[in-house]
Amino acid sequence: MAVNLAAPSADELLPVTGIRLATVSAGIKKVGRKDVVLVEMTEGTHTAAVYTQNAFCAAPVVLAKSHQQQQATRYLLINSGNANAGTGEAGMQAATKCCDAVAKLTNVDTAAVLPFSTGVIGQPLPVEKITAVLPEAVDALSTDNWFDAAHGIMTTDTIAKARSVQLVLNGKTVTITGMSKGSGMIRPDMATMLAYIATDAAVSQAVLQTMLHKAMNQSFNRITVDGDTSTNDACVLMATGQAGNTPIENITGDDGERLLNALTELCRYLAQAIVRDGEGATKFISIAVSQGQSQEECRQVAYTIAHSPLVKTALFASDANWGRILAAVGRSGLKDFDLTKVSIALGDVSIVEQGQPAKAYTEEQGQKVMNDAEITISVELGRGQAEDWVWTCDFSYDYVKINAEYRT
């Protein structure tokens, strides 16, 4: 059960002029399940993307990067149930065949199609199953299919993750709609999941790419479920330019800042949704680290806490065993670390002051915080002015069960 996260309704997801989507069933992993999504962009759409930094990146990631550099993107082809990762040259050929099939059906060049896959690693992509349903997908393309598409990209997710926001630029209403998937194998290195976001705003290519990076760094690059970076991570931002606003050529202008803020808000929602729906998650955890010498070292401390199995299992058990948090801070690897300046709090309860147990702390206070479904862990390092944060979840029995039985 996702932590304080409600499923979107079809009515809440607004169409983006210039974007059409379709979701069909190829039976890749389970017969009858809708597992292939096709996204069409009108001509002139600008596309920005970021991809996983995992060295064993999947064949579709390699091909998508190559295609994006060759020409403007017109179609995204997404499948769930099979990652097409760790499949060597055969995987590249399979991804290319799928792009070729879309290109032939839609009269575009193969390089205008970007492929994306998610699911089991190391298994051959069932090309024939996918290409067989592509004519149906092309026929089903519609502007109002975001709801079905958000379900079609899911793997171990228990709930679809999608949202729309609107704002007014130059008297023109601008829409941003996005969807993401991810529940396990989540640790940010550029993308950390699959996410597709579209807007009808007119934005230059350079500004769009900058906006994506800035929004990512305040959202998707601040989440972790289990510390594992996927082979298939990707995030794509599309701008069709159909809203009629004056084209945004500068990110520092009023319109650029407002669009970036709206995009960041949507990305933060989608990023938190992934953590709230983390595999087996029962708690949503915010870890805020301040008074560091740099954002990097604050983030280093935060991730050390977030990735500690002992901390995560204590959170699941609602066990106020704060010594595990203290130990994680201590092994985070900071140089010249003066522990006598460190303070740690659970919610509004101080547990460590100047490197020692807080004198006013009681077990009852700590237990009250740990019983909550949403918990904030705050750490003050006492060595500077920088601060940073990450969002994570606990480790439950179900996390082990889900991953132990993932292929069965």
C-alpha positions as CSV (number, residue, x, y, z in Angstrom):
1,M,0.0,0.0,0.0
2,A,1.5,3.3,-1.1
3,V,2.2,5.8,1.8
4,N,-0.4,8.6,1.7
5,L,-0.6,8.5,-2.1
6,A,-3.9,8.5,-4.0
7,A,-4.3,7.1,-7.5
8,P,-4.9,9.8,-10.1
9,S,-8.3,9.8,-11.9
10,A,-8.5,10.0,-15.7
11,D,-10.3,13.3,-15.4
12,E,-7.3,14.8,-13.4
13,L,-4.9,14.2,-16.2
14,L,-5.2,17.0,-18.8
15,P,-4.4,16.5,-22.5
16,V,-1.4,18.4,-23.9
17,T,-2.0,19.8,-27.3
18,G,0.4,18.1,-29.8
19,I,0.7,14.9,-27.8
20,R,-1.2,11.7,-28.5
21,L,-0.8,8.4,-26.6
22,A,-2.0,4.8,-26.9
23,T,-1.7,1.7,-24.6
24,V,-2.1,-1.8,-25.9
25,S,-1.4,-5.4,-24.7
26,A,1.4,-7.5,-26.1
27,G,1.4,-10.0,-23.4
28,I,5.1,-9.5,-22.8
29,K,5.1,-10.9,-19.2
30,K,1.4,-11.5,-18.5
31,V,-1.3,-12.3,-21.1
32,G,-3.9,-9.5,-21.3
33,R,-1.9,-6.9,-19.4
34,K,-1.5,-3.6,-21.2
35,D,2.3,-3.3,-21.5
36,V,3.1,-1.3,-24.6
37,V,2.8,2.5,-24.8
38,L,3.2,4.6,-27.9
39,V,3.6,8.4,-27.6
40,E,3.3,10.7,-30.6
41,M,4.6,14.3,-30.8
42,T,3.5,16.8,-33.3
43,E,6.2,18.1,-35.7
44,G,8.3,20.9,-34.2
45,T,8.2,19.4,-30.7
46,H,11.4,19.9,-28.8
47,T,12.6,17.0,-26.7
48,A,15.0,16.9,-23.7
49,A,16.1,13.8,-22.0
50,V,18.4,12.4,-19.3
51,Y,19.5,8.8,-19.0
52,T,20.9,6.3,-16.4
53,Q,24.6,6.4,-15.6
54,N,24.7,2.7,-15.0
55,A,27.6,1.4,-17.1
56,F,25.5,-1.6,-18.1
57,C,22.8,0.7,-19.6
58,A,20.1,-1.2,-21.5
59,A,20.0,-1.5,-25.3
60,P,17.0,0.9,-25.6
61,V,18.9,3.5,-23.6
62,V,21.9,3.3,-26.0
63,L,19.7,3.5,-29.0
64,A,17.5,6.3,-27.6
65,K,20.6,8.4,-27.0
66,S,21.9,7.8,-30.5
67,H,18.5,8.5,-32.2
68,Q,18.0,11.7,-30.2
69,Q,21.3,13.1,-31.5
70,Q,20.4,12.3,-35.1
71,Q,17.1,14.1,-35.5
72,A,14.0,15.5,-33.9
73,T,12.0,12.9,-32.0
74,R,8.4,12.1,-33.1
75,Y,7.6,8.9,-31.2
76,L,8.4,7.2,-27.9
77,L,7.9,3.4,-27.8
78,I,7.7,2.1,-24.2
79,N,7.3,-1.5,-23.0
80,S,7.0,-3.0,-19.6
81,G,7.7,-6.6,-18.5
82,N,11.1,-6.8,-20.2
83,A,14.1,-4.5,-19.7
84,N,16.1,-5.6,-22.8
85,A,19.2,-5.0,-20.6
86,G,22.3,-7.2,-20.5
87,T,21.2,-8.6,-23.9
88,G,24.3,-7.6,-26.0
89,E,24.1,-7.0,-29.7
90,A,20.9,-9.1,-29.9
91,G,19.2,-6.5,-27.6
92,M,20.3,-3.7,-29.9
93,Q,18.9,-5.4,-32.9
94,A,15.7,-6.1,-31.1
95,A,15.3,-2.4,-30.1
96,T,16.1,-1.3,-33.6
97,K,13.5,-3.7,-35.1
98,C,10.8,-2.2,-32.8
99,C,11.8,1.3,-33.8
100,D,11.8,0.3,-37.5
101,A,8.3,-1.1,-37.1
102,V,7.0,2.2,-35.6
103,A,8.7,4.2,-38.3
104,K,7.2,2.2,-41.1
105,L,3.7,2.5,-39.7
106,T,4.0,6.3,-39.2
107,N,6.1,7.3,-42.2
108,V,9.0,8.7,-40.2
109,D,12.7,7.9,-40.0
110,T,13.7,5.2,-37.6
111,A,15.9,7.7,-35.7
112,A,12.7,9.7,-35.0
113,V,11.6,6.9,-32.6
114,L,13.1,6.6,-29.1
115,P,12.7,3.1,-27.4
116,F,12.3,2.5,-23.7
117,S,12.0,-0.7,-21.8
118,T,11.4,-1.7,-18.1
119,G,11.2,-5.1,-16.5
120,V,13.3,-8.2,-16.1
121,I,17.0,-7.8,-17.0
122,G,18.9,-10.3,-19.1
123,Q,16.0,-11.8,-21.1
124,P,15.5,-11.4,-24.9
125,L,12.9,-8.8,-25.9
126,P,9.9,-10.5,-27.6
127,V,10.1,-8.3,-30.7
128,E,7.3,-10.2,-32.5
129,K,4.8,-9.7,-29.7
130,I,5.5,-5.9,-29.7
131,T,5.5,-5.3,-33.4
132,A,2.3,-7.3,-33.8
133,V,0.3,-4.8,-31.7
134,L,1.8,-1.6,-33.1
135,P,-0.8,-1.2,-35.8
136,E,-3.4,-1.3,-33.0
137,A,-1.4,1.3,-31.0
138,V,-1.2,3.7,-33.9
139,D,-4.9,3.4,-34.5
140,A,-5.6,4.1,-30.8
141,L,-3.5,7.3,-30.5
142,S,-5.5,9.9,-28.6
143,T,-4.8,13.1,-26.6
144,D,-6.7,11.8,-23.6
145,N,-4.9,8.5,-22.9
146,W,-2.5,9.6,-20.2
147,F,-4.4,7.5,-17.6
148,D,-4.0,4.3,-19.4
149,A,-0.4,5.1,-20.4
150,A,0.5,5.7,-16.7
151,H,-0.7,2.2,-16.0
152,G,0.9,0.7,-19.0
153,I,4.5,1.6,-17.9
154,M,4.1,0.0,-14.4
155,T,6.1,-3.0,-13.2
156,T,6.1,-3.6,-9.4
157,D,4.3,-0.3,-8.8
158,T,1.1,-0.7,-6.9
159,I,-0.4,2.6,-8.1
160,A,-0.1,4.7,-11.2
161,K,1.9,7.9,-10.9
162,A,0.7,10.9,-12.9
163,R,-0.3,14.5,-12.6
164,S,-1.2,17.7,-14.4
165,V,-0.5,21.4,-13.6
166,Q,-1.5,24.5,-15.4
167,L,-0.2,28.1,-15.4
168,V,-0.8,31.2,-17.5
169,L,2.1,32.7,-19.7
170,N,1.5,35.8,-21.8
171,G,-2.2,35.4,-21.3
172,K,-2.1,31.8,-22.6
173,T,-2.9,28.7,-20.5
174,V,0.0,26.3,-20.5
175,T,-0.5,22.7,-19.5
176,I,2.1,20.3,-18.1
177,T,1.2,16.6,-17.7
178,G,3.6,13.9,-16.6
179,M,3.8,10.3,-15.6
180,S,6.5,8.1,-13.9
181,K,7.0,4.6,-12.9
182,G,9.3,3.1,-10.3
183,S,9.1,1.2,-7.1
184,G,12.3,-0.7,-6.7
185,M,15.9,-0.5,-8.1
186,I,15.6,3.2,-7.3
187,R,18.6,5.4,-6.6
188,P,19.2,8.7,-8.5
189,D,22.0,8.9,-11.0
190,M,20.5,11.2,-13.7
191,A,17.1,9.7,-13.9
192,T,16.3,6.7,-11.7
193,M,13.1,5.4,-13.2
194,L,11.1,6.0,-16.3
195,A,9.3,9.4,-16.5
196,Y,7.6,11.2,-19.4
197,I,6.5,14.8,-19.1
198,A,4.9,17.0,-21.8
199,T,4.0,20.6,-22.0
200,D,2.4,22.7,-24.8
201,A,4.6,25.7,-23.8
202,A,6.8,27.2,-26.5
203,V,10.4,26.7,-25.2
204,S,13.7,26.7,-27.0
205,Q,15.6,23.4,-27.1
206,A,18.5,24.7,-25.0
207,V,16.2,26.1,-22.3
208,L,14.2,22.9,-22.2
209,Q,17.2,20.8,-21.5
210,T,18.4,23.2,-18.8
211,M,14.9,23.2,-17.2
212,L,14.9,19.4,-17.1
213,H,18.3,19.2,-15.4
214,K,17.3,21.8,-12.8
215,A,13.9,20.2,-12.1
216,M,15.5,16.8,-11.9
217,N,18.1,18.0,-9.3
218,Q,15.2,19.1,-7.1
219,S,13.2,16.0,-7.4
220,F,14.1,12.7,-9.0
221,N,17.8,13.1,-8.1
222,R,16.7,13.3,-4.4
223,I,15.1,9.9,-4.1
224,T,16.2,6.5,-3.2
225,V,14.3,3.3,-2.3
226,D,17.1,0.7,-2.1
227,G,20.3,2.3,-3.4
228,D,20.2,0.4,-6.8
229,T,20.5,2.4,-10.0
230,S,18.6,0.8,-12.8
231,T,20.1,-0.1,-16.2
232,N,17.1,1.5,-17.9
233,D,16.5,4.9,-16.2
234,A,15.3,7.7,-18.4
235,C,13.3,10.9,-18.2
236,V,12.0,12.7,-21.2
237,L,10.5,16.2,-21.4
238,M,8.6,17.2,-24.5
239,A,7.5,20.8,-25.4
240,T,5.1,21.0,-28.4
241,G,4.9,24.8,-28.5
242,Q,1.2,24.7,-29.2
243,A,0.0,26.9,-26.3
244,G,0.7,30.1,-28.2
245,N,2.8,31.8,-25.6
246,T,5.8,33.9,-26.6
247,P,8.6,31.4,-27.0
248,I,10.8,31.1,-23.8
249,E,14.4,31.7,-24.8
250,N,15.8,32.6,-21.4
251,I,15.4,30.6,-18.2
252,T,16.0,33.6,-16.0
253,G,13.1,35.6,-17.3
254,D,9.8,35.8,-15.5
255,D,8.1,33.3,-17.8
256,G,11.1,30.9,-17.7
257,E,11.2,31.0,-13.9
258,R,7.4,30.4,-13.7
259,L,7.5,27.5,-16.1
260,L,10.5,26.0,-14.3
261,N,8.8,26.3,-10.9
262,A,5.6,24.5,-12.3
263,L,7.8,21.8,-13.9
264,T,9.7,21.3,-10.6
265,E,6.5,21.1,-8.6
266,L,5.2,18.3,-10.9
267,C,8.5,16.5,-10.8
268,R,8.7,16.6,-7.1
269,Y,5.2,15.1,-6.9
270,L,6.2,12.3,-9.3
271,A,9.5,11.7,-7.5
272,Q,7.9,11.5,-4.0
273,A,5.2,9.2,-5.5
274,I,7.9,6.7,-6.4
275,V,9.2,6.7,-2.9
276,R,5.7,6.5,-1.4
277,D,5.1,3.5,-3.5
278,G,8.5,1.9,-2.9
279,E,8.5,-1.9,-2.9
280,G,6.9,-2.9,0.4
281,A,7.1,0.7,1.8
282,T,5.1,1.6,4.9
283,K,6.9,4.8,5.8
284,F,7.9,8.0,3.8
285,I,11.1,9.4,5.2
286,S,12.6,12.9,4.6
287,I,16.3,13.2,5.6
288,A,17.5,16.8,5.9
289,V,21.2,17.5,6.5
290,S,22.3,21.1,7.2
291,Q,25.4,23.1,8.4
292,G,27.7,21.3,6.0
293,Q,30.7,22.6,4.1
294,S,29.0,21.8,0.8
295,Q,25.8,20.4,-0.6
296,E,27.7,17.3,-1.8
297,E,28.8,16.4,1.7
298,C,25.3,17.0,3.1
299,R,23.9,14.7,0.4
300,Q,26.6,12.2,1.2
301,V,25.5,12.0,4.8
302,A,21.8,11.9,3.9
303,Y,22.3,9.0,1.5
304,T,24.4,7.1,4.0
305,I,21.4,7.2,6.4
306,A,18.9,6.5,3.7
307,H,20.8,3.4,2.4
308,S,21.4,1.9,5.9
309,P,19.5,-1.4,6.1
310,L,19.6,-1.1,9.9
311,V,18.0,2.4,9.8
312,K,15.4,1.3,7.3
313,T,14.4,-1.8,9.2
314,A,14.1,0.2,12.4
315,L,11.9,2.6,10.7
316,F,9.7,-0.2,9.5
317,A,9.5,-1.6,13.0
318,S,8.7,1.9,14.4
319,D,11.7,1.2,16.7
320,A,13.2,4.4,18.1
321,N,16.7,2.8,17.9
322,W,18.3,6.2,17.1
323,G,21.8,4.7,17.6
324,R,21.6,3.3,14.1
325,I,21.1,6.9,12.7
326,L,24.1,8.1,14.7
327,A,26.2,5.2,13.4
328,A,25.3,6.0,9.8
329,V,26.3,9.7,10.2
330,G,29.6,8.6,11.8
331,R,30.5,6.3,8.9
332,S,29.4,8.7,6.1
333,G,33.1,9.5,5.3
334,L,33.4,13.2,6.0
335,K,37.0,14.4,6.5
336,D,38.0,16.2,9.7
337,F,34.6,15.5,11.2
338,D,34.1,17.1,14.6
339,L,31.4,14.9,16.2
340,T,31.0,17.2,19.1
341,K,29.2,19.7,16.9
342,V,26.6,17.2,15.5
343,S,23.0,17.3,16.4
344,I,20.2,14.9,15.3
345,A,16.5,15.1,15.6
346,L,13.5,12.8,14.8
347,G,10.7,15.1,13.8
348,D,10.7,17.8,16.4
349,V,12.3,15.6,19.0
350,S,16.1,16.2,19.7
351,I,17.9,12.9,20.1
352,V,21.6,14.0,19.9
353,E,23.0,17.4,20.9
354,Q,26.7,18.2,20.4
355,G,27.5,14.6,19.7
356,Q,25.9,13.3,22.8
357,P,22.4,12.0,23.8
358,A,20.0,14.9,24.3
359,K,19.5,15.3,28.0
360,A,15.7,15.9,27.6
361,Y,15.2,13.0,25.3
362,T,12.9,10.2,26.4
363,E,12.1,6.9,24.7
364,E,8.4,7.8,24.7
365,Q,9.1,11.0,22.7
366,G,11.1,9.0,20.1
367,Q,8.5,6.3,19.9
368,K,5.7,8.8,19.3
369,V,7.6,10.1,16.2
370,M,8.5,6.6,14.9
371,N,4.8,5.6,15.0
372,D,4.0,8.1,12.2
373,A,3.8,7.1,8.6
374,E,5.8,10.2,7.6
375,I,9.0,11.0,9.4
376,T,11.7,13.6,9.1
377,I,15.3,12.9,10.2
378,S,17.3,16.1,10.7
379,V,21.0,16.3,11.0
380,E,23.1,19.4,11.8
381,L,26.8,18.9,11.0
382,G,28.0,22.2,12.6
383,R,30.7,22.8,10.0
384,G,29.2,25.2,7.4
385,Q,26.2,26.8,5.8
386,A,25.2,24.2,3.1
387,E,22.2,22.0,3.3
388,D,20.6,19.3,1.2
389,W,18.0,16.5,1.5
390,V,16.8,13.2,0.2
391,W,13.5,11.2,0.3
392,T,13.4,7.5,1.1
393,C,11.3,4.8,2.6
394,D,11.6,1.9,5.0
395,F,12.5,-1.7,4.4
396,S,9.6,-4.1,5.2
397,Y,9.2,-7.9,4.9
398,D,7.4,-7.3,1.6
399,Y,10.5,-5.7,0.0
400,V,12.3,-9.0,0.4
401,K,9.3,-11.0,-0.8
402,I,8.7,-8.8,-3.9
403,N,12.3,-9.0,-5.0
404,A,12.7,-12.7,-4.1
405,E,9.7,-13.6,-6.2
406,Y,10.2,-11.0,-9.0
407,R,10.6,-13.5,-11.8
408,T,8.0,-16.0,-10.6
